[in-house]
C-alpha cells in the first residue's frame, strides 16, 4: 500500500511526501524484521538519509566533548600520549611563560597570560583533532602508564575513525 502511495507522490512531484511515506515504510519494515535498534540508530544518526548534515553535526559534537575532556585531563594525558610536535609547541609556551615570570617587566614580546592560555587551548584543540580525526595513530608515542587513559585515547581514536568512515560513505555514496 505504501509503495503505491510513494509511487503516486513521485508521479505528482510531491517530494516531501515521498520522503515522509518512505520513512514510514522503512519503520514498518524494520519493525516487521525486528530491527528496532537499527531503526533507532538510523533515526538518531541521520534521520533515515533525509538529514545528512545531522551526522556531521553529531560528529562535531562528539569531537567537542572529547576536546573538553582532553582539556580537563590534559596534564594526565600528556603522560600517556604526547607526540613530538606537541612537545615542542607546549615547551615553547612554557619557556616564554617562565621567562616572563622571571622578568615581569618584559612586554616587548606582547605576551600575556591570556595569550598564553589561548595558545594552550589551541594546542589542546589540535591535540584532540590529531587523536580524533587522524586516520593513522602514532602508537610509538603511546605509553601504557595509565591503562584507563590509554583506553580513553584509543576510544577517542576509534570513535573518530567510525565517524570519518560514515562521513566518507555519505560523500562517496551520495544518497
Backbone bond lengths (Angstrom), bond angles and torsions (degrees), N, CA, C in turn:
res aa  C-N    CA-C-N  psi(-1)  N-CA   C-N-CA  omega(-1)  CA-C   N-CA-C  phi
1 X - - - 1.435 - - 1.536 110.78 -
2 X 1.345 116.37 -47.52 1.459 119.43 -179.71 1.526 111.23 -65.14
3 X 1.338 116.87 -32.40 1.469 119.21 177.97 1.523 110.71 -61.19
4 X 1.333 116.65 -39.31 1.469 120.84 179.58 1.524 110.62 -67.58
5 X 1.334 115.75 -40.59 1.468 119.48 179.01 1.522 110.02 -64.57
6 X 1.330 116.53 -42.95 1.469 120.80 179.39 1.528 110.20 -63.16
7 X 1.322 116.97 -44.29 1.465 121.01 179.48 1.527 110.18 -61.43
8 X 1.345 116.90 -45.00 1.457 121.65 179.22 1.537 111.05 -60.33
9 X 1.329 116.38 -43.57 1.471 120.32 178.98 1.522 111.27 -65.14
10 X 1.330 117.34 -37.22 1.468 120.23 177.40 1.522 111.00 -65.09
11 X 1.299 116.64 -40.21 1.463 120.67 -179.92 1.523 111.85 -65.59
12 X 1.321 116.31 -31.20 1.467 120.51 -178.23 1.531 113.06 -96.26
13 X 1.345 117.07 3.86 1.463 120.50 175.87 1.515 114.86 74.96
14 X 1.303 117.83 25.14 1.466 122.17 179.76 1.524 109.44 -95.16
15 X 1.315 115.76 75.13 1.461 121.45 -173.17 1.528 113.17 -64.53
16 X 1.322 117.90 -36.52 1.466 119.71 179.50 1.527 110.91 -66.05
17 X 1.320 116.61 -36.56 1.470 120.31 177.45 1.532 110.57 -70.26
18 X 1.339 116.80 -34.00 1.469 120.42 178.07 1.520 109.35 -61.55
19 X 1.329 117.85 -46.68 1.461 120.38 -179.64 1.534 110.84 -66.93
20 X 1.326 117.03 -36.00 1.457 120.53 179.14 1.527 110.93 -63.89
21 X 1.325 116.40 -50.49 1.467 119.88 -178.58 1.526 111.79 -71.74
22 X 1.321 117.90 -28.54 1.463 120.45 175.31 1.524 110.49 -65.60
23 X 1.334 116.19 -38.74 1.469 120.08 176.58 1.524 111.13 -63.24
24 X 1.325 115.73 -44.35 1.470 119.32 179.60 1.524 110.14 -62.93
25 X 1.321 116.72 -43.56 1.470 120.75 179.67 1.529 110.97 -62.52
26 X 1.323 117.21 -43.36 1.467 120.46 179.41 1.528 111.22 -64.01
27 X 1.334 116.90 -38.66 1.467 120.27 177.49 1.528 111.49 -64.18
28 X 1.313 115.33 -42.57 1.471 119.42 178.83 1.523 110.27 -63.21
29 X 1.336 116.99 -44.30 1.467 120.32 179.42 1.526 111.23 -63.74
30 X 1.326 116.77 -39.04 1.473 119.90 177.75 1.521 111.24 -64.78
31 X 1.332 116.08 -41.00 1.470 119.20 179.27 1.523 111.14 -67.36
32 X 1.333 116.77 -37.39 1.465 119.71 178.02 1.525 111.07 -66.00
33 X 1.327 116.18 -36.38 1.467 120.84 -179.37 1.530 112.09 -90.76
34 X 1.334 115.84 6.00 1.472 122.48 179.78 1.526 112.60 57.96
35 X 1.300 116.29 43.56 1.457 122.16 179.09 1.531 110.07 -107.43
36 X 1.320 116.91 50.57 1.461 119.93 -175.95 1.523 112.01 -65.68
37 X 1.336 117.45 -32.80 1.471 119.89 178.70 1.529 109.70 -67.84
38 X 1.321 116.32 -42.10 1.464 120.39 177.27 1.520 110.37 -62.96
39 X 1.322 116.33 -42.35 1.450 121.53 178.53 1.524 110.61 -60.15
40 X 1.322 117.01 -46.52 1.463 121.55 179.10 1.529 110.80 -62.05
41 X 1.341 116.71 -45.07 1.467 120.72 -178.51 1.523 111.06 -64.82
42 X 1.320 117.62 -42.69 1.468 119.84 179.25 1.518 111.97 -64.18
43 X 1.314 117.24 -40.04 1.465 119.60 178.20 1.519 111.31 -67.67
44 X 1.317 116.76 -41.85 1.459 120.58 -178.65 1.523 111.21 -69.33
45 X 1.317 116.87 -44.92 1.465 121.20 -171.86 1.514 112.66 -71.62
46 X 1.323 118.58 -50.19 1.465 118.46 -174.71 1.515 113.37 -150.41
47 X 1.328 117.19 24.23 1.462 122.86 176.80 1.527 111.76 52.54
48 X 1.338 115.29 47.66 1.466 122.95 178.13 1.528 112.91 57.19
49 X 1.309 116.78 37.87 1.461 121.08 176.78 1.511 114.43 85.05
50 X 1.321 118.06 -1.99 1.460 120.86 -178.02 1.520 112.29 -84.08
51 X 1.336 117.16 -23.29 1.461 121.01 -175.98 1.532 108.81 -134.93
52 X 1.322 115.78 82.76 1.466 119.58 -176.72 1.523 112.42 -72.26
53 X 1.315 116.95 -24.38 1.461 118.59 178.81 1.528 110.95 -68.10
54 X 1.316 116.75 -21.33 1.461 120.45 177.48 1.523 110.56 -62.43
55 X 1.326 117.55 -38.62 1.466 121.38 178.81 1.528 110.59 -65.06
56 X 1.319 116.81 -40.83 1.468 120.37 178.55 1.528 109.97 -66.77
57 X 1.314 116.89 -39.44 1.471 121.31 178.60 1.529 110.81 -64.54
58 X 1.316 117.22 -43.31 1.470 120.45 178.42 1.528 109.94 -63.61
59 X 1.332 116.96 -40.37 1.467 120.63 177.86 1.523 110.30 -61.08
60 X 1.326 116.79 -45.78 1.460 120.55 179.07 1.531 110.97 -63.07
61 X 1.328 117.41 -38.87 1.471 120.48 178.45 1.529 110.87 -64.06
62 X 1.336 116.96 -42.22 1.461 119.36 176.64 1.526 110.72 -62.22
63 X 1.332 116.61 -41.57 1.464 119.63 178.16 1.521 110.73 -60.80
64 X 1.330 117.36 -42.55 1.461 120.07 -179.34 1.533 111.33 -66.73
65 X 1.324 117.65 -36.44 1.470 119.99 176.52 1.521 109.65 -63.49
66 X 1.340 116.49 -44.78 1.464 119.31 178.50 1.530 111.19 -65.26
67 X 1.326 117.04 -35.97 1.467 120.01 176.96 1.528 110.48 -62.21
68 X 1.331 116.89 -45.75 1.467 119.56 179.90 1.527 111.54 -64.35
69 X 1.319 117.44 -39.14 1.473 120.14 176.83 1.530 110.90 -66.47
70 X 1.335 116.37 -39.97 1.466 119.68 177.29 1.520 110.91 -64.54
71 X 1.314 116.74 -37.02 1.465 120.85 178.77 1.531 109.52 -64.98
72 X 1.313 116.14 -42.99 1.465 120.41 -179.02 1.531 112.01 -65.35
73 X 1.330 116.57 -41.86 1.469 121.01 -174.42 1.531 112.59 -108.48
74 X 1.334 117.02 25.92 1.459 119.52 -172.58 1.527 113.22 -62.18
75 X 1.303 117.73 -42.00 1.472 119.82 -178.62 1.527 110.99 -61.49
76 X 1.329 117.20 -36.21 1.462 120.20 177.04 1.528 111.24 -74.23
77 X 1.333 116.60 -38.36 1.465 120.62 -178.71 1.530 111.82 -66.60
78 X 1.342 116.34 -30.22 1.471 119.33 178.62 1.522 111.49 -60.02
79 X 1.318 117.19 -30.47 1.466 120.75 -179.50 1.524 111.96 -74.55
80 X 1.325 116.86 -18.82 1.464 120.52 -176.81 1.528 111.49 -101.53
81 X 1.336 117.31 -47.59 1.470 120.65 -177.86 1.518 108.42 -141.11
82 X 1.327 115.57 113.79 1.455 120.34 -177.74 1.528 108.91 -149.32
83 X 1.340 118.18 91.60 1.460 121.11 -179.36 1.530 112.32 -62.04
84 X 1.319 115.55 157.79 1.467 122.82 -173.50 1.533 112.38 -58.88
85 X 1.334 117.56 -41.83 1.466 120.35 -178.57 1.522 111.24 -60.74
86 X 1.315 117.02 -37.28 1.460 120.24 179.08 1.514 111.61 -74.63
87 X 1.329 117.46 -32.07 1.464 119.89 175.55 1.522 109.74 -60.12
88 X 1.318 116.32 -45.90 1.467 120.65 179.92 1.523 110.95 -63.24
89 X 1.318 116.81 -43.15 1.466 121.34 -178.55 1.530 110.96 -62.76
90 X 1.334 116.83 -49.85 1.465 119.64 -177.30 1.523 111.74 -73.66
91 X 1.323 118.47 -30.06 1.467 120.15 174.28 1.518 110.54 -64.25
92 X 1.322 117.44 -38.34 1.466 121.12 178.55 1.526 110.22 -63.78
93 X 1.327 117.21 -43.94 1.473 120.41 178.17 1.529 110.02 -60.80
94 X 1.335 116.75 -45.17 1.464 120.35 -178.87 1.525 111.55 -65.24
95 X 1.338 118.15 -38.64 1.471 120.79 177.77 1.520 111.00 -62.28
96 X 1.324 116.85 -43.44 1.460 120.28 179.84 1.524 110.34 -64.62
97 X 1.334 117.00 -43.82 1.464 119.92 -179.57 1.526 111.71 -65.48
98 X 1.343 117.50 -38.43 1.468 120.22 177.71 1.522 110.95 -65.36
99 X 1.324 116.17 -40.94 1.467 119.86 178.62 1.528 110.46 -62.73
100 X 1.308 116.86 -39.68 1.464 120.03 179.55 1.529 111.70 -69.82
101 X 1.315 116.42 -32.64 1.466 119.30 178.47 1.531 109.90 -69.19
102 X 1.336 117.41 -35.05 1.459 120.53 179.86 1.518 111.42 -76.16
103 X 1.320 116.82 -31.80 1.466 121.91 -178.34 1.528 109.01 -128.37
104 X 1.314 117.48 80.18 1.469 119.55 -174.99 1.524 113.54 -65.64
105 X 1.314 118.50 -14.69 1.460 120.36 -179.92 1.514 113.35 -80.71
106 X 1.318 118.42 -9.20 1.467 121.15 -178.16 1.525 108.92 -75.78
107 X 1.311 115.52 114.21 1.471 119.76 176.39 1.509 111.65 -126.04
108 X 1.336 117.65 -1.94 1.457 118.43 -175.89 1.524 112.38 -69.09
109 X 1.335 117.65 -17.63 1.464 119.92 177.99 1.529 112.20 -84.26
110 X 1.322 116.07 -3.40 1.464 122.57 178.53 1.530 111.59 53.27
111 X 1.289 114.23 40.67 1.467 119.68 179.81 1.519 107.99 -104.77
112 X 1.281 116.81 138.49 1.463 120.58 178.14 1.519 108.31 -136.43
113 X 1.302 115.66 169.77 1.462 120.31 176.95 1.521 109.70 -61.72
114 X 1.325 117.35 -41.71 1.469 120.47 -179.99 1.524 110.67 -62.50
115 X 1.327 116.36 -41.64 1.466 119.32 179.29 1.525 110.57 -67.49
116 X 1.307 117.38 -37.21 1.456 120.62 176.67 1.519 111.85 -64.79
117 X 1.334 115.71 -40.05 1.458 119.63 177.36 1.524 111.67 -66.32
118 X 1.338 116.48 -39.67 1.476 119.32 177.15 1.520 110.56 -63.72
119 X 1.326 116.68 -40.37 1.462 120.04 178.72 1.527 110.55 -65.35
120 X 1.311 116.63 -38.85 1.473 120.50 178.74 1.530 110.29 -66.60
121 X 1.331 117.95 -44.13 1.471 121.14 179.13 1.528 110.13 -64.51
122 X 1.320 117.04 -40.64 1.466 119.51 177.33 1.526 110.54 -62.53
123 X 1.307 116.80 -40.30 1.461 120.43 177.84 1.518 111.86 -63.53
124 X 1.326 116.67 -41.10 1.472 120.25 178.46 1.522 110.05 -68.24
125 X 1.333 117.28 -35.08 1.466 120.72 176.44 1.531 110.35 -61.80
126 X 1.328 116.81 -46.58 1.468 119.96 178.94 1.527 111.61 -69.40
127 X 1.306 116.89 -32.92 1.462 121.78 174.84 1.535 109.61 -61.41
128 X 1.329 116.31 -45.89 1.462 120.80 177.58 1.521 110.70 -63.71
129 X 1.322 115.90 -40.16 1.466 119.70 177.61 1.507 112.04 -63.47
130 X 1.322 116.81 -37.85 1.467 120.24 178.14 1.519 110.74 -62.57
131 X 1.304 116.86 -40.22 1.471 120.14 179.62 1.533 110.33 -72.32
132 X 1.325 117.45 -46.78 1.462 121.79 -171.21 1.525 112.81 -78.12
133 X 1.333 118.18 -46.06 1.461 121.59 -171.62 1.523 113.78 -94.73
134 X 1.305 118.06 -12.24 1.457 120.47 -175.74 1.527 110.43 -73.87
135 X 1.318 115.71 133.54 1.468 120.42 179.93 1.525 110.16 -71.98
136 X 1.320 116.62 -42.98 1.460 121.08 -176.91 1.521 108.95 -116.48
137 X 1.306 115.94 120.64 1.463 121.02 179.42 1.524 109.14 -89.96
138 X 1.317 115.92 140.77 1.459 121.32 178.60 1.530 108.87 -84.62
139 X 1.326 115.94 97.29 1.462 120.06 -175.93 1.529 112.56 -76.48
140 X 1.330 117.41 -9.64 1.464 119.70 176.19 1.528 111.17 -66.31
141 X 1.335 116.68 -30.09 1.461 121.11 -179.56 1.522 113.17 -87.35
142 X 1.314 117.22 -4.48 1.465 121.31 -178.57 1.526 109.76 -86.04
143 X 1.337 115.74 117.78 1.462 120.91 178.92 1.518 109.02 -106.95
144 X 1.302 115.70 140.73 1.460 121.11 -177.08 1.534 111.98 -90.21
145 X 1.328 117.67 41.73 1.467 121.83 179.35 1.521 111.28 -65.62
146 X 1.309 115.14 -47.23 1.457 121.44 -176.45 1.529 106.99 -127.48
147 X 1.309 117.63 111.61 1.464 121.05 -175.08 1.521 112.52 -65.94
148 X 1.331 117.99 -33.08 1.462 120.32 179.09 1.527 110.72 -65.01
149 X 1.320 116.28 -46.03 1.464 119.39 179.33 1.519 111.14 -69.50
150 X 1.308 116.42 -34.33 1.467 120.82 176.21 1.536 109.28 -62.31
151 X 1.319 116.05 -45.90 1.454 120.96 177.13 1.522 110.40 -62.12
152 X 1.329 117.86 -40.59 1.463 122.21 179.63 1.533 110.94 -61.38
153 X 1.317 117.04 -44.11 1.467 120.49 178.89 1.525 110.66 -65.75
154 X 1.318 117.16 -43.77 1.463 120.22 178.66 1.530 111.29 -66.15
155 X 1.321 117.01 -35.84 1.460 121.08 176.79 1.530 110.74 -64.09
156 X 1.339 117.14 -44.38 1.466 120.93 176.20 1.514 110.75 -57.25
157 X 1.320 115.24 -46.29 1.462 120.48 -178.23 1.528 110.56 -63.12
158 X 1.319 117.65 -43.94 1.460 121.82 -179.78 1.525 111.34 -64.57
159 X 1.329 117.73 -44.58 1.461 121.07 177.81 1.527 109.74 -61.52
160 X 1.314 117.15 -43.13 1.460 120.47 177.69 1.518 111.99 -61.13
161 X 1.329 117.73 -42.51 1.462 120.51 178.05 1.523 111.94 -62.84
162 X 1.331 116.89 -40.71 1.468 119.96 178.37 1.525 111.21 -63.78
163 X 1.320 116.68 -42.68 1.457 119.62 179.87 1.527 110.93 -68.06
164 X 1.325 117.14 -40.11 1.462 120.15 177.14 1.527 110.12 -61.32
165 X 1.331 117.03 -43.51 1.463 120.97 179.83 1.525 110.79 -61.45
166 X 1.323 117.45 -41.98 1.480 119.73 178.27 1.510 111.81 -65.18
167 X 1.319 117.43 -42.84 1.461 119.91 -179.48 1.519 110.50 -66.80
168 X 1.324 117.74 -40.54 1.459 120.21 176.79 1.524 109.67 -64.19
169 X 1.327 117.02 -37.24 1.461 120.34 175.94 1.516 111.68 -61.08
170 X 1.328 117.87 -41.25 1.471 120.99 177.84 1.523 110.14 -62.44
171 X 1.323 115.77 -40.69 1.460 119.84 -177.91 1.523 110.44 -68.36
172 X 1.322 117.24 -45.19 1.468 120.55 -176.96 1.518 111.44 -70.80
173 X 1.329 116.36 -47.23 1.465 119.36 -177.44 1.531 110.51 -71.65
174 X 1.316 114.92 -41.61 1.458 118.95 176.70 1.514 113.99 75.07
175 X 1.305 118.24 10.97 1.470 119.21 179.45 1.500 110.44 -131.77
